[in-house]
Amino acid sequence: MLLDVQLDSRPDRAADRARELTGTGVAGLFTFEGPHDVFLPLAAAAGAVETDLMTNVAIAIPRSPMHLAHTAYDLQLLSRGRFRLGLGSQIRPHIERRYGATWSRPAARMRETVLAVKAILTSWQDGTPLDFRGEFTQHTLMPPTFVPGPNPYGVPPVLLGALGPVMTRTAAEVADGLLVMPFHSHRHFRERTLPAVDAGLAAAGRSRGDLAILPQAIVAMGRTEAELAAASAGVRGLLAFYGSTPAYLPVLEVEGWAEVQPELNRLSKQGDWAQMIGLVTDEMLETLAVRGTPEECAAEIGRRFGDVADRVCCYFPGYDAPLDQVADLVTALGAIS
């Protein structure tokens, strides 16, 4: 199993950080839509390392599919064919109040965005006229002046992040890959995600071989009690943040912890992060995240995902995972077949 890790760096530091992480043997680096632009660090890293690069995820609803297609095309060039465009929808408050964009029917919008981006990239690649007519976006004008021509490295894959059944089915129907949201449990993945994947594939006449499944894991990793305590503290903070979001209630619900979500949400509105973190029990930590030495983490990741995926995205939130331990995790995951 291959490992992708987060390139959590400013664009002006991304190349150096990418070299450090690549030195551990990771197969890929990904960015997310956080305090810095999601694309620029990858552009900086593309000329510095030879690993795969991916947005995980770029928020699609506020962006035009044309902008996404141009950026994906250029990052495919810069990385010499090692780029994957991972897209996500975000939730309504962020779309309306942070991005200042319009929110409605997120799964339908994401379906159309994926199809539109792929239509634009395909038009450039094979020279067919661009004629995409959707409900939310239309792309029917493509004068030669604006056509970059075939990408010498091919069309980059378009992946879609999902948690709920509707978005998961959508990803399985139209995307090249599914990015399984990191806030989940083994039970939720098996009982909710995979059935939705199969339903989406069946609706589109596709098979499992047509869809890459990229699970994501929140990891608390360390070799000493002090390291594990620091890592667990960072992970608890992220779990509390995710758990406060109503969209993530189904994950807590399937584990019998539905009553925790409204309280996390209430405390988040008060900014009481200490109390929120205190609500994340040891059982929640072990169930919603992966905790242990690099070898123990690899074994748990293999147990959860080894039969459905050949690579995994790992987050080390709120702490710096030692590079030698990341290398050990790479080695241990590499032994999983």
C-alpha positions as CSV (number, residue, x, y, z in Angstrom):
1,M,0.0,0.0,0.0
2,L,1.3,3.5,-1.0
3,L,1.2,6.5,1.3
4,D,0.2,10.1,0.5
5,V,0.8,12.8,3.1
6,Q,-0.2,16.4,3.4
7,L,2.1,19.2,2.1
8,D,1.2,21.6,4.8
9,S,3.3,24.5,3.8
10,R,3.3,28.1,2.5
11,P,4.0,28.3,-1.2
12,D,7.4,29.9,-0.5
13,R,8.4,27.0,1.6
14,A,6.7,24.2,-0.3
15,A,9.6,23.1,-2.4
16,D,11.9,22.5,0.6
17,R,9.1,20.8,2.6
18,A,8.3,18.6,-0.4
19,R,11.9,17.5,-0.6
20,E,11.9,16.6,3.1
21,L,8.7,14.5,2.9
22,T,9.7,12.9,-0.4
23,G,12.9,11.8,1.3
24,T,10.8,9.5,3.5
25,G,9.7,7.5,0.5
26,V,6.1,8.7,0.4
27,A,4.3,8.1,-2.9
28,G,2.5,11.4,-3.0
29,L,1.8,14.8,-1.5
30,F,-1.5,16.6,-1.2
31,T,-2.8,20.0,-0.2
32,F,-6.1,21.1,1.2
33,E,-8.1,24.3,1.1
34,G,-6.7,25.8,4.3
35,P,-4.8,29.0,5.2
36,H,-3.0,29.1,1.9
37,D,-4.0,28.5,-1.7
38,V,-4.6,24.9,-2.6
39,F,-2.8,24.9,-5.9
40,L,0.3,27.2,-5.5
41,P,2.3,24.9,-3.1
42,L,1.9,22.1,-5.7
43,A,3.2,24.3,-8.4
44,A,6.2,25.0,-6.3
45,A,6.7,21.4,-5.4
46,A,6.2,20.1,-9.0
47,G,9.7,21.2,-10.1
48,A,11.4,20.0,-6.8
49,V,10.2,16.4,-6.4
50,E,9.1,13.4,-8.5
51,T,6.2,12.2,-6.3
52,D,2.5,12.3,-7.2
53,L,0.7,15.6,-6.4
54,M,-2.9,16.1,-5.6
55,T,-5.4,18.7,-4.3
56,N,-7.3,17.1,-1.4
57,V,-9.5,18.9,-1.9
58,A,-10.0,22.0,-3.9
59,I,-13.4,23.5,-3.2
60,A,-15.2,23.4,-6.5
61,I,-18.6,25.1,-6.0
62,P,-17.2,28.7,-5.9
63,R,-14.9,28.0,-8.9
64,S,-15.6,27.8,-12.6
65,P,-15.0,24.4,-14.2
66,M,-12.9,26.3,-16.8
67,H,-10.6,27.7,-14.1
68,L,-10.3,24.2,-12.6
69,A,-9.5,22.7,-16.0
70,H,-6.8,25.3,-16.8
71,T,-5.1,24.8,-13.4
72,A,-5.3,21.0,-13.6
73,Y,-3.8,21.1,-17.2
74,D,-0.9,23.3,-16.1
75,L,-0.2,21.3,-13.0
76,Q,-0.2,18.2,-15.1
77,L,2.5,19.8,-17.3
78,L,4.6,21.1,-14.4
79,S,4.5,17.7,-12.6
80,R,5.1,15.8,-15.8
81,G,2.0,13.8,-15.5
82,R,1.8,13.3,-11.8
83,F,-1.1,15.5,-10.9
84,R,-4.6,14.5,-9.7
85,L,-7.4,17.0,-9.3
86,G,-9.3,16.3,-6.1
87,L,-12.5,18.3,-5.7
88,G,-14.9,18.8,-2.8
89,S,-18.1,20.6,-2.1
90,Q,-17.6,22.1,1.5
91,I,-20.7,22.9,3.6
92,R,-23.2,25.7,3.2
93,P,-21.9,28.2,5.8
94,H,-18.4,28.2,4.2
95,I,-19.7,28.4,0.6
96,E,-22.1,31.3,1.4
97,R,-20.2,33.2,4.2
98,R,-16.5,32.5,3.5
99,Y,-16.5,32.2,-0.3
100,G,-19.4,34.5,-0.9
101,A,-20.9,32.0,-3.4
102,T,-24.2,30.3,-4.0
103,W,-25.2,27.1,-2.3
104,S,-27.8,24.6,-3.6
105,R,-28.0,20.9,-4.3
106,P,-24.3,20.1,-3.7
107,A,-24.3,16.6,-5.1
108,A,-25.9,17.8,-8.3
109,R,-23.5,20.7,-8.6
110,M,-20.5,18.5,-8.0
111,R,-21.6,15.9,-10.5
112,E,-21.9,18.7,-13.1
113,T,-18.5,20.2,-12.2
114,V,-16.7,16.9,-12.5
115,L,-18.4,16.2,-15.9
116,A,-17.7,19.8,-17.1
117,V,-14.0,19.7,-16.1
118,K,-13.6,16.4,-17.8
119,A,-15.4,17.6,-20.9
120,I,-13.1,20.7,-21.2
121,L,-9.9,18.6,-20.7
122,T,-11.1,16.0,-23.2
123,S,-11.9,18.7,-25.8
124,W,-8.4,20.1,-25.5
125,Q,-6.9,16.7,-25.6
126,D,-8.6,15.2,-28.7
127,G,-9.8,18.4,-30.5
128,T,-13.5,17.7,-30.3
129,P,-15.8,20.7,-30.1
130,L,-16.6,21.8,-26.6
131,D,-20.3,21.5,-26.1
132,F,-21.2,21.0,-22.4
133,R,-24.7,22.1,-21.4
134,G,-25.6,21.6,-17.8
135,E,-28.1,23.0,-15.4
136,F,-25.6,25.1,-13.4
137,T,-22.9,25.7,-16.0
138,Q,-22.4,25.8,-19.8
139,H,-19.3,25.6,-21.8
140,T,-19.8,25.9,-25.5
141,L,-17.3,28.6,-26.6
142,M,-13.7,27.6,-27.1
143,P,-11.9,29.6,-29.8
144,P,-8.5,28.3,-30.9
145,T,-6.8,31.2,-29.1
146,F,-7.7,29.6,-25.8
147,V,-7.0,26.0,-26.6
148,P,-3.7,24.8,-25.0
149,G,-3.7,21.7,-27.2
150,P,-3.1,18.1,-26.2
151,N,-1.4,17.7,-22.9
152,P,1.8,15.6,-23.5
153,Y,1.2,13.8,-20.2
154,G,-2.5,13.0,-20.8
155,V,-5.6,14.2,-19.1
156,P,-5.2,14.4,-15.3
157,P,-7.7,12.2,-13.2
158,V,-10.5,14.1,-11.5
159,L,-11.4,12.8,-8.0
160,L,-14.3,13.7,-5.8
161,G,-14.3,13.8,-2.0
162,A,-17.4,12.4,-0.3
163,L,-18.8,11.3,3.0
164,G,-22.6,11.0,2.7
165,P,-24.4,8.4,0.5
166,V,-25.6,10.8,-2.2
167,M,-22.2,12.4,-2.7
168,T,-20.5,9.0,-2.6
169,R,-22.8,7.6,-5.2
170,T,-22.2,10.7,-7.3
171,A,-18.4,10.1,-7.1
172,A,-18.8,6.5,-8.1
173,E,-20.9,7.5,-11.1
174,V,-18.8,10.2,-12.6
175,A,-15.4,10.7,-11.0
176,D,-12.1,8.8,-11.7
177,G,-11.6,8.3,-7.9
178,L,-13.3,8.7,-4.5
179,L,-11.5,10.5,-1.7
180,V,-13.1,9.0,1.4
181,M,-13.4,11.8,3.9
182,P,-11.0,11.3,6.9
183,F,-13.7,11.6,9.6
184,H,-15.1,8.1,9.5
185,S,-15.0,4.8,11.2
186,H,-14.4,1.2,10.0
187,R,-18.1,0.5,10.5
188,H,-19.2,3.6,8.6
189,F,-16.8,2.9,5.7
190,R,-18.1,-0.7,5.4
191,E,-21.8,-0.2,6.2
192,R,-22.4,3.2,4.5
193,T,-19.6,4.2,2.1
194,L,-19.0,0.9,0.2
195,P,-22.7,0.2,-0.5
196,A,-23.1,3.7,-1.8
197,V,-20.0,3.2,-4.0
198,D,-21.5,0.0,-5.4
199,A,-24.9,1.7,-6.0
200,G,-23.2,4.5,-7.9
201,L,-21.1,2.2,-10.0
202,A,-24.1,0.1,-10.9
203,A,-26.2,3.1,-11.9
204,A,-23.4,4.2,-14.3
205,G,-22.7,0.7,-15.6
206,R,-19.2,0.8,-14.1
207,S,-17.2,-1.7,-12.0
208,R,-14.9,-1.3,-9.0
209,G,-12.0,-1.3,-11.5
210,D,-13.3,2.0,-12.9
211,L,-13.0,3.9,-9.7
212,A,-9.9,4.4,-7.5
213,I,-10.8,4.4,-3.9
214,L,-8.5,6.6,-1.8
215,P,-9.2,6.3,1.9
216,Q,-8.0,8.9,4.3
217,A,-6.9,8.3,7.8
218,I,-6.4,10.7,10.8
219,V,-3.2,9.3,12.5
220,A,-1.8,9.7,16.0
221,M,1.6,8.2,15.6
222,G,4.5,7.9,18.0
223,R,7.0,5.5,19.6
224,T,7.0,6.9,23.1
225,E,4.2,7.7,25.5
226,A,5.1,11.4,25.3
227,E,5.0,11.3,21.5
228,L,1.7,9.4,21.5
229,A,0.2,11.9,24.0
230,A,1.2,14.9,21.9
231,A,-0.1,13.2,18.7
232,S,-3.4,12.2,20.4
233,A,-4.0,15.7,21.6
234,G,-3.7,17.1,18.0
235,V,-6.0,14.3,16.7
236,R,-8.6,15.0,19.4
237,G,-8.7,18.6,18.3
238,L,-9.4,17.7,14.7
239,L,-12.0,15.1,15.7
240,A,-13.8,17.6,17.9
241,F,-13.8,20.1,15.0
242,Y,-15.2,17.6,12.5
243,G,-17.7,16.2,15.0
244,S,-19.2,19.7,15.6
245,T,-20.3,19.8,12.0
246,P,-23.9,18.6,11.4
247,A,-22.9,17.0,8.1
248,Y,-20.7,14.6,9.9
249,L,-23.4,13.4,12.3
250,P,-23.9,10.1,10.4
251,V,-20.4,8.9,11.4
252,L,-21.1,9.5,15.1
253,E,-24.6,8.1,14.6
254,V,-23.5,4.7,13.2
255,E,-21.2,4.3,16.3
256,G,-23.9,5.2,18.8
257,W,-22.5,8.7,19.6
258,A,-25.2,10.9,17.9
259,E,-25.9,12.8,21.1
260,V,-22.3,14.2,21.2
261,Q,-22.7,16.1,17.9
262,P,-25.2,18.8,19.1
263,E,-23.1,19.5,22.2
264,L,-19.9,19.8,20.1
265,N,-21.8,22.1,17.7
266,R,-23.0,24.3,20.6
267,L,-19.5,24.6,22.1
268,S,-18.0,25.4,18.7
269,K,-20.3,28.4,18.4
270,Q,-19.0,29.6,21.8
271,G,-15.4,28.9,20.9
272,D,-14.9,26.6,23.8
273,W,-12.4,24.2,22.2
274,A,-11.1,22.9,25.5
275,Q,-14.5,21.4,26.4
276,M,-15.0,20.1,22.9
277,I,-11.7,18.2,23.0
278,G,-12.7,16.8,26.4
279,L,-15.8,15.2,24.8
280,V,-13.6,13.1,22.5
281,T,-13.2,9.9,24.5
282,D,-10.4,7.3,24.2
283,E,-12.9,5.0,22.4
284,M,-13.7,7.7,19.9
285,L,-10.1,8.3,19.3
286,E,-9.4,4.7,18.6
287,T,-12.4,4.3,16.4
288,L,-12.4,7.5,14.4
289,A,-8.6,7.7,14.0
290,V,-5.6,5.4,13.9
291,R,-3.2,5.4,16.9
292,G,0.1,3.7,17.7
293,T,3.6,3.1,16.4
294,P,4.2,3.3,12.7
295,E,3.9,-0.4,12.4
296,E,0.7,-0.6,14.5
297,C,-0.8,2.3,12.4
298,A,0.1,0.5,9.2
299,A,-1.5,-2.8,10.4
300,E,-4.7,-0.9,11.4
301,I,-4.8,0.9,8.0
302,G,-4.3,-2.4,6.3
303,R,-7.2,-3.9,8.3
304,R,-9.5,-1.1,7.4
305,F,-8.7,-0.6,3.8
306,G,-6.3,-3.2,2.4
307,D,-8.9,-5.2,0.5
308,V,-10.3,-2.1,-1.4
309,A,-7.4,0.3,-1.8
310,D,-3.8,0.3,-2.8
311,R,-2.9,3.7,-1.4
312,V,-4.0,5.8,1.6
313,C,-3.8,9.5,2.5
314,C,-2.7,10.2,6.1
315,Y,-3.1,13.3,8.2
316,F,-1.0,14.1,11.3
317,P,-3.0,17.0,12.7
318,G,-1.7,19.4,15.3
319,Y,1.7,17.7,15.6
320,D,4.8,17.1,13.5
321,A,5.2,13.4,12.8
322,P,9.0,12.7,12.9
323,L,10.3,12.1,9.4
324,D,11.9,8.8,10.4
325,Q,8.6,7.6,11.7
326,V,6.9,8.6,8.4
327,A,9.6,6.6,6.6
328,D,8.8,3.6,8.9
329,L,5.1,4.0,8.1
330,V,5.9,3.9,4.4
331,T,8.0,0.7,4.9
332,A,5.3,-1.0,6.9
333,L,2.5,0.0,4.5
334,G,4.6,-1.2,1.6
335,A,4.6,-4.7,3.1
336,I,0.8,-4.8,2.9
337,S,-0.5,-6.5,-0.2
